[in-house]
Amino acid sequence: MTVFSLFTTTFNHSHSYTPLNFFTSLQNFSGDLLSNLKAKGRINRICCRKIRVVSSHSNPKILKRNRKSRYGQPVSPYDSEEDDDDDSGGDVDDVDDEFTDDEFADIKISEADRQRLKMQNSTKMKQGSRRNLERDRGASSLNSGQNLETRQHKLGIKNGKDILKKRESGISYNTSRQSASIGSLGDSREKEAESSSKNRFSRLLEELNLDERWFPLLDYLSTFGLKEPHFIQIYERHMPSLQINVDSAEERLGYLLSVGVKHRDIRKIILRQPQILGYTVENNLKSHVAFLGSLGIPESRIGQIITATPSLFSYSIDNSLRPTVKYLLEEIGIEKDDLSKVVQLSPQILVQRIDNTWNTRFNFLTKELGAPRESIVKMVTKHPQLLHYSIEDGLLPRINFLRSIGMRNSDILKVLTSLTQVFSLSLEGNLKPKYMYLINELRNEVHSLTKYPTYLSLSLDQRIRPRHRFLVSLKKAPKGPFPLSSLVPTDESFCQQWAGTSLDKYLDFRKRLLLKEFAKKYERQ
């Protein structure tokens, strides 16, 4: 049976002819008949250029309905050349891949047409072999994508699409694969970062009910020197601080850095006041910084005040901070011009119950030393830390020490009013050694302290002993009590007025003396 007679028989068999009925009838021929035809070489390939297939194809290589890319994304159901290496699973002849959108035409195949079809089949087989050879030689995946339009079939597409649509689909397919590849790389890096964070904060995962979503914030805070023990401390003090969005934390800490807080002090601030991570810039931080500026505090000192008292931001400006300032001015009697200096010396004064601390210390000094109000206000102005010191462990022991060396209450009051910092000095490490040097080495009387109370604030190793020994070595030390006034000026003034020598010579002497004293202390240990 010839191909022409086969088509004629099929045509006559179907009275209500349609192209779909024709092709369906052709597919439903018995396998034996087709096998016999192939065996005789009568039919090597069925190639109908103007047949549009709208039923599912028998070749599983052509259409894969549930196909996904290697990244799990749905892709076009049509195969590309990359899939040609897959086994089809059966002996199914390839179907011609040049379909057009022309309407179906009546099939009238003459002998000349049959010969032409054979020649086209032969040409296509050669082209296919050449394509396969190129693919085996390592044709790039980009070429695969570009040739995708020649491998796609329009099976199952109602009403059809033109060849331009198919080309655009191929480009979109390639783009989606590249985007998926980039996205996969980003996901891989994110997973590596998460894994690294898990390793870094493994102790936190074990000891705390830690959410992995907090890791970006912990990574950011780590740049300020915070470590696992610090995070545990923050968690125990204020766990919600670790739930802050990392972008918000960067904004808030960045603002603190912009107003003068030093990078190295951020860790100290967070440990003392972890709630600061939750304070918004617009509604909290800026308003409190502006309040400090309204007190006359220079911008260069704002960062230091925040570092010293980060809890400042947790106090209401209207309900707490302004009433405290009002109390300092009106009730205690601090001059307005001195207010900025008082706050800079002791920022904690803004967050204290100032009424309680002032009243208890005012009453103590009045009763113990007979101090008038004006003297106590001067003490607070010069050294506002006085309001923080314990009476039993701080104020009273130092007053008793000055009494023990022979000073009267009036002398003590004079010294404390002039040098209130005495309350901050260590008894054993500072006051007692200086007193012993004053009496034994400088041969001065204790009453000289009322005239030069500054002596108690000077360093024994860096100032008092080097100057005394230097003048003795030069034989310029006066006979009798050593003049305490020589200890007050700067090193340069001391060399010019008292030593009559160069500054370098004195500094070299002091350096050698310090090394000798250090060696003595080391030997005693």
PyMOL commands that set and color helices and strands:
alter all, ss='L'
color gray80, all
select helices_A, chain A and resi 3-13+19-27+31-39+81-85+111-136+141-150+163-200+202-207+212-222+228-243+246-258+263-272+274-278+281-294+299-308+310-314+317-332+336-345+347-351+354-369+373-382+384-387+391-404+409-418+420-424+427-440+448-451+453-457+460-473+484-487+491-499+503-524
alter helices_A, ss='H'
color red, helices_A
deselect
rebuild
show_as cartoon
